[in-house]
């Protein structure tokens, strides 16, 4: 997995802060779905490490798989399922207002 970071409020160059395959200890089970937890650098310093935690709902995983192309069995739109507040999100790939 590769993670890049760049400034959000101004133009700036991207910096790779994490670049290695995930290992068993990086992926954990969470209340709403899987979590990825990795230690990586920050944007401005090589001296500091930060722990990044990414939590996925099952609907978000479906959306990731659906956007990955035929290699992961993608084909049609997938429901993104309820969000963390319990509200139903739309169907990935649908255009609203058309």
N, CA, C and O atoms as a GROMACS GRO file, in nm:
protein
  392
    1UNK      N    1   0.086  -0.116   0.000
    1UNK     CA    2   0.000   0.000   0.000
    1UNK      C    3   0.091   0.123   0.000
    1UNK      O    4   0.194   0.127   0.067
    2UNK      N    5   0.049   0.220  -0.076
    2UNK     CA    6   0.126   0.344  -0.082
    2UNK      C    7   0.037   0.459  -0.038
    2UNK      O    8  -0.077   0.470  -0.082
    3UNK      N    9   0.088   0.544   0.049
    3UNK     CA   10   0.016   0.662   0.095
    3UNK      C   11   0.098   0.785   0.058
    3UNK      O   12   0.217   0.793   0.086
    4UNK      N   13   0.030   0.881  -0.005
    4UNK     CA   14   0.092   1.008  -0.038
    4UNK      C   15   0.018   1.118   0.034
    4UNK      O   16  -0.101   1.104   0.063
    5UNK      N   17   0.087   1.226   0.063
    5UNK     CA   18   0.026   1.340   0.130
    5UNK      C   19   0.076   1.468   0.064
    5UNK      O   20   0.189   1.473   0.014
    6UNK      N   21  -0.009   1.569   0.063
    6UNK     CA   22   0.030   1.700   0.013
    6UNK      C   23  -0.054   1.805   0.083
    6UNK      O   24  -0.158   1.772   0.141
    7UNK      N   25  -0.011   1.930   0.080
    7UNK     CA   26  -0.090   2.034   0.146
    7UNK      C   27  -0.232   2.040   0.090
    7UNK      O   28  -0.253   2.018  -0.030
    8UNK      N   29  -0.329   2.071   0.176
    8UNK     CA   30  -0.468   2.077   0.133
    8UNK      C   31  -0.511   2.217   0.094
    8UNK      O   32  -0.597   2.233   0.008
    9UNK      N   33  -0.453   2.319   0.155
    9UNK     CA   34  -0.499   2.456   0.134
    9UNK      C   35  -0.418   2.534   0.031
    9UNK      O   36  -0.454   2.646  -0.004
   10UNK      N   37  -0.311   2.476  -0.018
   10UNK     CA   38  -0.229   2.545  -0.117
   10UNK      C   39  -0.168   2.442  -0.210
   10UNK      O   40  -0.169   2.323  -0.181
   11UNK      N   41  -0.114   2.490  -0.320
   11UNK     CA   42  -0.045   2.399  -0.412
   11UNK      C   43   0.083   2.352  -0.346
   11UNK      O   44   0.149   2.427  -0.273
   12UNK      N   45   0.118   2.232  -0.371
   12UNK     CA   46   0.240   2.176  -0.314
   12UNK      C   47   0.267   2.040  -0.373
   12UNK      O   48   0.179   1.980  -0.434
   13UNK      N   49   0.386   1.993  -0.356
   13UNK     CA   50   0.421   1.863  -0.410
   13UNK      C   51   0.377   1.752  -0.316
   13UNK      O   52   0.368   1.771  -0.195
   14UNK      N   53   0.350   1.638  -0.373
   14UNK     CA   54   0.313   1.520  -0.295
   14UNK      C   55   0.438   1.454  -0.242
   14UNK      O   56   0.546   1.462  -0.302
   15UNK      N   57   0.422   1.389  -0.128
   15UNK     CA   58   0.532   1.315  -0.068
   15UNK      C   59   0.480   1.178  -0.027
   15UNK      O   60   0.375   1.168   0.036
   16UNK      N   61   0.553   1.075  -0.064
   16UNK     CA   62   0.518   0.939  -0.022
   16UNK      C   63   0.560   0.922   0.123
   16UNK      O   64   0.676   0.938   0.157
   17UNK      N   65   0.462   0.888   0.208
   17UNK     CA   66   0.492   0.872   0.350
   17UNK      C   67   0.487   0.726   0.395
   17UNK      O   68   0.529   0.693   0.505
   18UNK      N   69   0.436   0.638   0.308
   18UNK     CA   70   0.425   0.496   0.341
   18UNK      C   71   0.425   0.420   0.210
   18UNK      O   72   0.348   0.452   0.119
   19UNK      N   73   0.511   0.317   0.198
   19UNK     CA   74   0.517   0.242   0.073
   19UNK      C   75   0.572   0.102   0.101
   19UNK      O   76   0.692   0.076   0.091
   20UNK      N   77   0.481   0.012   0.137
   20UNK     CA   78   0.515  -0.129   0.156
   20UNK      C   79   0.385  -0.209   0.155
   20UNK      O   80   0.278  -0.153   0.179
   21UNK      N   81   0.394  -0.337   0.129
   21UNK     CA   82   0.272  -0.419   0.137
   21UNK      C   83   0.221  -0.423   0.282
   21UNK      O   84   0.299  -0.416   0.376
   22UNK      N   85   0.091  -0.434   0.296
   22UNK     CA   86   0.033  -0.450   0.429
   22UNK      C   87   0.068  -0.588   0.483
   22UNK      O   88   0.077  -0.685   0.408
   23UNK      N   89   0.088  -0.596   0.614
   23UNK     CA   90   0.115  -0.724   0.679
   23UNK      C   91  -0.001  -0.754   0.774
   23UNK      O   92  -0.085  -0.668   0.799
   24UNK      N   93  -0.005  -0.875   0.826
   24UNK     CA   94  -0.116  -0.917   0.911
   24UNK      C   95  -0.142  -0.821   1.026
   24UNK      O   96  -0.258  -0.793   1.057
   25UNK      N   97  -0.039  -0.770   1.091
   25UNK     CA   98  -0.056  -0.682   1.204
   25UNK      C   99  -0.114  -0.545   1.169
   25UNK      O  100  -0.158  -0.472   1.257
   26UNK      N  101  -0.113  -0.509   1.040
   26UNK     CA  102  -0.165  -0.380   0.996
   26UNK      C  103  -0.318  -0.378   0.986
   26UNK      O  104  -0.379  -0.272   0.994
   27UNK      N  105  -0.378  -0.493   0.967
   27UNK     CA  106  -0.522  -0.502   0.945
   27UNK      C  107  -0.586  -0.563   1.068
   27UNK      O  108  -0.549  -0.672   1.113
   28UNK      N  109  -0.685  -0.491   1.122
   28UNK     CA  110  -0.753  -0.536   1.244
   28UNK      C  111  -0.904  -0.532   1.222
   28UNK      O  112  -0.952  -0.466   1.129
   29UNK      N  113  -0.977  -0.601   1.305
   29UNK     CA  114  -1.122  -0.600   1.299
   29UNK      C  115  -1.174  -0.487   1.388
   29UNK      O  116  -1.132  -0.474   1.503
   30UNK      N  117  -1.264  -0.407   1.334
   30UNK     CA  118  -1.325  -0.299   1.411
   30UNK      C  119  -1.474  -0.323   1.428
   30UNK      O  120  -1.528  -0.421   1.376
   31UNK      N  121  -1.541  -0.235   1.500
   31UNK     CA  122  -1.684  -0.250   1.526
   31UNK      C  123  -1.767  -0.244   1.398
   31UNK      O  124  -1.862  -0.320   1.384
   32UNK      N  125  -1.732  -0.155   1.304
   32UNK     CA  126  -1.810  -0.140   1.183
   32UNK      C  127  -1.750  -0.207   1.062
   32UNK      O  128  -1.812  -0.208   0.956
   33UNK      N  129  -1.632  -0.263   1.074
   33UNK     CA  130  -1.564  -0.325   0.962
   33UNK      C  131  -1.415  -0.326   0.988
   33UNK      O  132  -1.372  -0.298   1.100
   34UNK      N  133  -1.335  -0.356   0.888
   34UNK     CA  134  -1.191  -0.366   0.906
   34UNK      C  135  -1.125  -0.229   0.925
   34UNK      O  136  -1.178  -0.127   0.882
   35UNK      N  137  -1.009  -0.230   0.989
   35UNK     CA  138  -0.929  -0.111   1.011
   35UNK      C  139  -0.787  -0.139   0.964
   35UNK      O  140  -0.736  -0.250   0.979
   36UNK      N  141  -0.724  -0.038   0.908
   36UNK     CA  142  -0.582  -0.045   0.873
   36UNK      C  143  -0.511   0.053   0.964
   36UNK      O  144  -0.548   0.169   0.974
   37UNK      N  145  -0.407   0.005   1.031
   37UNK     CA  146  -0.330   0.089   1.121
   37UNK      C  147  -0.182   0.076   1.084
   37UNK      O  148  -0.126  -0.033   1.092
   38UNK      N  149  -0.120   0.187   1.042
   38UNK     CA  150   0.021   0.186   1.004
   38UNK      C  151   0.092   0.306   1.063
   38UNK      O  152   0.031   0.411   1.088
   39UNK      N  153   0.221   0.291   1.084
   39UNK     CA  154   0.307   0.401   1.125
   39UNK      C  155   0.376   0.454   1.001
   39UNK      O  156   0.434   0.378   0.924
   40UNK      N  157   0.368   0.585   0.980
   40UNK     CA  158   0.426   0.647   0.862
   40UNK      C  159   0.483   0.783   0.897
   40UNK      O  160   0.460   0.834   1.007
   41UNK      N  161   0.556   0.839   0.804
   41UNK     CA  162   0.615   0.971   0.823
   41UNK      C  163   0.508   1.079   0.812
   41UNK      O  164   0.395   1.054   0.772
   42UNK      N  165   0.547   1.199   0.848
   42UNK     CA  166   0.463   1.316   0.825
   42UNK      C  167   0.506   1.383   0.697
   42UNK      O  168   0.595   1.334   0.628
   43UNK      N  169   0.442   1.493   0.664
   43UNK     CA  170   0.472   1.559   0.537
   43UNK      C  171   0.602   1.639   0.541
   43UNK      O  172   0.670   1.650   0.440
   44UNK      N  173   0.636   1.695   0.655
   44UNK     CA  174   0.749   1.788   0.660
   44UNK      C  175   0.875   1.733   0.723
   44UNK      O  176   0.981   1.793   0.708
   45UNK      N  177   0.869   1.622   0.793
   45UNK     CA  178   0.985   1.575   0.867
   45UNK      C  179   1.003   1.425   0.852
   45UNK      O  180   0.905   1.349   0.853
   46UNK      N  181   1.126   1.382   0.838
   46UNK     CA  182   1.157   1.240   0.839
   46UNK      C  183   1.179   1.189   0.981
   46UNK      O  184   1.182   1.068   1.004
   47UNK      N  185   1.194   1.281   1.076
   47UNK     CA  186   1.228   1.244   1.212
   47UNK      C  187   1.110   1.193   1.293
   47UNK      O  188   1.129   1.118   1.389
   48UNK      N  189   0.989   1.232   1.258
   48UNK     CA  190   0.871   1.194   1.335
   48UNK      C  191   0.793   1.086   1.263
   48UNK      O  192   0.789   1.080   1.140
   49UNK      N  193   0.731   1.001   1.342
   49UNK     CA  194   0.640   0.899   1.289
   49UNK      C  195   0.502   0.926   1.346
   49UNK      O  196   0.488   0.973   1.459
   50UNK      N  197   0.401   0.897   1.268
   50UNK     CA  198   0.262   0.914   1.309
   50UNK      C  199   0.189   0.783   1.286
   50UNK      O  200   0.221   0.710   1.192
   51UNK      N  201   0.092   0.753   1.371
   51UNK     CA  202   0.009   0.634   1.350
   51UNK      C  203  -0.116   0.677   1.277
   51UNK      O  204  -0.192   0.761   1.326
   52UNK      N  205  -0.138   0.620   1.162
   52UNK     CA  206  -0.256   0.648   1.080
   52UNK      C  207  -0.352   0.531   1.095
   52UNK      O  208  -0.312   0.415   1.080
   53UNK      N  209  -0.477   0.560   1.124
   53UNK     CA  210  -0.580   0.458   1.141
   53UNK      C  211  -0.691   0.488   1.042
   53UNK      O  212  -0.751   0.596   1.045
   54UNK      N  213  -0.718   0.394   0.955
   54UNK     CA  214  -0.823   0.408   0.854
   54UNK      C  215  -0.927   0.302   0.883
   54UNK      O  216  -0.897   0.183   0.883
   55UNK      N  217  -1.051   0.347   0.908
   55UNK     CA  218  -1.161   0.255   0.937
   55UNK      C  219  -1.254   0.250   0.816
   55UNK      O  220  -1.289   0.354   0.760
   56UNK      N  221  -1.294   0.132   0.777
   56UNK     CA  222  -1.384   0.112   0.664
   56UNK      C  223  -1.515   0.050   0.711
   56UNK      O  224  -1.514  -0.041   0.793
   57UNK      N  225  -1.627   0.100   0.660
   57UNK     CA  226  -1.752   0.028   0.675
   57UNK      C  227  -1.757  -0.076   0.563
   57UNK      O  228  -1.681  -0.066   0.467
   58UNK      N  229  -1.845  -0.174   0.574
   58UNK     CA  230  -1.856  -0.273   0.468
   58UNK      C  231  -1.901  -0.209   0.337
   58UNK      O  232  -1.859  -0.251   0.230
   59UNK      N  233  -1.986  -0.108   0.346
   59UNK     CA  234  -2.029  -0.036   0.226
   59UNK      C  235  -1.914   0.034   0.157
   59UNK      O  236  -1.906   0.038   0.034
   60UNK      N  237  -1.824   0.091   0.235
   60UNK     CA  238  -1.706   0.157   0.178
   60UNK      C  239  -1.614   0.056   0.110
   60UNK      O  240  -1.555   0.084   0.006
   61UNK      N  241  -1.602  -0.063   0.169
   61UNK     CA  242  -1.523  -0.168   0.104
   61UNK      C  243  -1.586  -0.211  -0.028
   61UNK      O  244  -1.515  -0.233  -0.126
   62UNK      N  245  -1.717  -0.221  -0.031
   62UNK     CA  246  -1.786  -0.255  -0.156
   62UNK      C  247  -1.756  -0.149  -0.262
   62UNK      O  248  -1.731  -0.182  -0.378
   63UNK      N  249  -1.758  -0.022  -0.223
   63UNK     CA  250  -1.731   0.087  -0.317
   63UNK      C  251  -1.587   0.079  -0.368
   63UNK      O  252  -1.562   0.104  -0.486
   64UNK      N  253  -1.492   0.046  -0.280
   64UNK     CA  254  -1.353   0.031  -0.324
   64UNK      C  255  -1.338  -0.083  -0.423
   64UNK      O  256  -1.272  -0.068  -0.526
   65UNK      N  257  -1.400  -0.194  -0.393
   65UNK     CA  258  -1.394  -0.309  -0.484
   65UNK      C  259  -1.462  -0.275  -0.616
   65UNK      O  260  -1.411  -0.309  -0.722
   66UNK      N  261  -1.575  -0.207  -0.609
   66UNK     CA  262  -1.648  -0.169  -0.729
   66UNK      C  263  -1.570  -0.074  -0.819
   66UNK      O  264  -1.589  -0.074  -0.940
   67UNK      N  265  -1.483   0.006  -0.761
   67UNK     CA  266  -1.406   0.103  -0.840
   67UNK      C  267  -1.273   0.046  -0.886
   67UNK      O  268  -1.195   0.116  -0.951
   68UNK      N  269  -1.245  -0.080  -0.853
   68UNK     CA  270  -1.115  -0.138  -0.883
   68UNK      C  271  -1.106  -0.207  -1.018
   68UNK      O  272  -1.000  -0.255  -1.056
   69UNK      N  273  -1.216  -0.213  -1.090
   69UNK     CA  274  -1.212  -0.274  -1.222
   69UNK      C  275  -1.232  -0.424  -1.216
   69UNK      O  276  -1.260  -0.480  -1.110
   70UNK      N  277  -1.219  -0.489  -1.332
   70UNK     CA  278  -1.250  -0.631  -1.343
   70UNK      C  279  -1.161  -0.722  -1.258
   70UNK      O  280  -1.201  -0.834  -1.226
   71UNK      N  281  -1.043  -0.676  -1.220
   71UNK     CA  282  -0.952  -0.763  -1.144
   71UNK      C  283  -1.014  -0.808  -1.012
   71UNK      O  284  -0.984  -0.917  -0.964
   72UNK      N  285  -1.099  -0.724  -0.953
   72UNK     CA  286  -1.161  -0.760  -0.825
   72UNK      C  287  -1.310  -0.791  -0.840
   72UNK      O  288  -1.383  -0.790  -0.740
   73UNK      N  289  -1.355  -0.817  -0.960
   73UNK     CA  290  -1.493  -0.856  -0.980
   73UNK      C  291  -1.589  -0.739  -0.993
   73UNK      O  292  -1.709  -0.755  -0.976
   74UNK      N  293  -1.537  -0.622  -1.023
   74UNK     CA  294  -1.624  -0.505  -1.039
   74UNK      C  295  -1.703  -0.518  -1.168
   74UNK      O  296  -1.661  -0.588  -1.260
   75UNK      N  297  -1.812  -0.454  -1.172
   75UNK     CA  298  -1.892  -0.458  -1.293
   75UNK      C  299  -2.000  -0.354  -1.290
   75UNK      O  300  -2.003  -0.264  -1.374
   76UNK      N  301  -2.087  -0.363  -1.193
   76UNK     CA  302  -2.197  -0.269  -1.184
   76UNK      C  303  -2.183  -0.180  -1.064
   76UNK      O  304  -2.089  -0.193  -0.985
   77UNK      N  305  -2.278  -0.089  -1.051
   77UNK     CA  306  -2.274  -0.001  -0.934
   77UNK      C  307  -2.298  -0.080  -0.806
   77UNK      O  308  -2.367  -0.182  -0.806
   78UNK      N  309  -2.239  -0.032  -0.699
   78UNK     CA  310  -2.257  -0.096  -0.569
   78UNK      C  311  -2.314   0.004  -0.472
   78UNK      O  312  -2.285   0.124  -0.482
   79UNK      N  313  -2.392  -0.042  -0.380
   79UNK     CA  314  -2.444   0.045  -0.275
   79UNK      C  315  -2.332   0.075  -0.178
   79UNK      O  316  -2.257  -0.015  -0.140
   80UNK      N  317  -2.319   0.200  -0.138
   80UNK     CA  318  -2.217   0.233  -0.040
   80UNK      C  319  -2.268   0.206   0.100
   80UNK      O  320  -2.193   0.221   0.197
   81UNK      N  321  -2.393   0.166   0.114
   81UNK     CA  322  -2.448   0.126   0.242
   81UNK      C  323  -2.464   0.244   0.337
   81UNK      O  324  -2.441   0.359   0.300
   82UNK      N  325  -2.504   0.215   0.459
   82UNK     CA  326  -2.522   0.325   0.553
   82UNK      C  327  -2.388   0.384   0.593
   82UNK      O  328  -2.289   0.312   0.608
   83UNK      N  329  -2.386   0.515   0.611
   83UNK     CA  330  -2.263   0.578   0.657
   83UNK      C  331  -2.253   0.565   0.808
   83UNK      O  332  -2.337   0.502   0.871
   84UNK      N  333  -2.151   0.625   0.867
   84UNK     CA  334  -2.129   0.609   1.010
   84UNK      C  335  -2.240   0.671   1.094
   84UNK      O  336  -2.255   0.637   1.211
   85UNK      N  337  -2.318   0.762   1.036
   85UNK     CA  338  -2.429   0.821   1.108
   85UNK      C  339  -2.558   0.740   1.088
   85UNK      O  340  -2.662   0.776   1.142
   86UNK      N  341  -2.551   0.632   1.010
   86UNK     CA  342  -2.666   0.545   0.989
   86UNK      C  343  -2.754   0.585   0.874
   86UNK      O  344  -2.859   0.524   0.853
   87UNK      N  345  -2.716   0.687   0.797
   87UNK     CA  346  -2.794   0.730   0.682
   87UNK      C  347  -2.749   0.656   0.558
   87UNK      O  348  -2.629   0.631   0.540
   88UNK      N  349  -2.843   0.620   0.473
   88UNK     CA  350  -2.811   0.548   0.350
   88UNK      C  351  -2.744   0.641   0.251
   88UNK      O  352  -2.797   0.748   0.219
   89UNK      N  353  -2.631   0.601   0.203
   89UNK     CA  354  -2.565   0.676   0.097
   89UNK      C  355  -2.625   0.630  -0.035
   89UNK      O  356  -2.703   0.536  -0.040
   90UNK      N  357  -2.588   0.698  -0.142
   90UNK     CA  358  -2.638   0.664  -0.274
   90UNK      C  359  -2.573   0.538  -0.326
   90UNK      O  360  -2.505   0.466  -0.253
   91UNK      N  361  -2.594   0.513  -0.454
   91UNK     CA  362  -2.530   0.401  -0.520
   91UNK      C  363  -2.410   0.457  -0.593
   91UNK      O  364  -2.423   0.553  -0.668
   92UNK      N  365  -2.295   0.397  -0.572
   92UNK     CA  366  -2.173   0.445  -0.635
   92UNK      C  367  -2.190   0.446  -0.786
   92UNK      O  368  -2.242   0.350  -0.844
   93UNK      N  369  -2.148   0.554  -0.848
   93UNK     CA  370  -2.155   0.563  -0.993
   93UNK      C  371  -2.282   0.627  -1.046
   93UNK      O  372  -2.289   0.656  -1.165
   94UNK      N  373  -2.383   0.649  -0.962
   94UNK     CA  374  -2.505   0.712  -1.009
   94UNK      C  375  -2.488   0.862  -1.012
   94UNK      O  376  -2.418   0.918  -0.928
   95UNK      N  377  -2.552   0.927  -1.107
   95UNK     CA  378  -2.552   1.072  -1.115
   95UNK      C  379  -2.680   1.122  -1.053
   95UNK      O  380  -2.788   1.072  -1.087
   96UNK      N  381  -2.672   1.218  -0.962
   96UNK     CA  382  -2.794   1.272  -0.904
   96UNK      C  383  -2.843   1.386  -0.989
   96UNK      O  384  -2.764   1.456  -1.052
   97UNK      N  385  -2.972   1.405  -0.990
   97UNK     CA  386  -3.034   1.515  -1.062
   97UNK      C  387  -3.042   1.496  -1.212
   97UNK      O  388  -3.062   1.593  -1.285
   98UNK      N  389  -3.028   1.376  -1.262
   98UNK     CA  390  -3.039   1.356  -1.406
   98UNK      C  391  -3.161   1.276  -1.441
   98UNK      O  392  -3.186   1.250  -1.559
   0.00000   0.00000   0.00000
